Amino acid sequence: MFRIYAIIIILGVLGGAYWEYTNMQKRIDTLRENNAKLEMVAKQNQQVINDLEAFQAQQAELNMELNKQLQEASKYKDELLSKLRKHDLALLSLKKPGLIEKRINSATKKVFDEIESLTSINPSN
């Protein structure tokens, strides 16, 4: 009788060990699949990070260029204001209206063209 119980216990332990082994193999396979998926996602995430860093560097460069252009425009504005302060345009326009009108229209067109060139989207950038 003891032998029968011992054999049943041994068979139960062996059956449990076999079940645990097969269950563990299934878990290992699942974990391997999940690990492969996670590695793929990690590579994609790293690529996105690299792309974002490159984009950020490009934006910083464009921002620096824009600031440079802003400084140049501010300098040009200061020069224009200085010129306008030196000349009494009201008096000159009364004395020589045709000459002043041509010069003002020409300078205004130049300023508008420069503003347009600074604010337009350049496809080469």
Helices and strands as residue ranges (DSSP letters): H 2-86, H 89-95, H 97-119
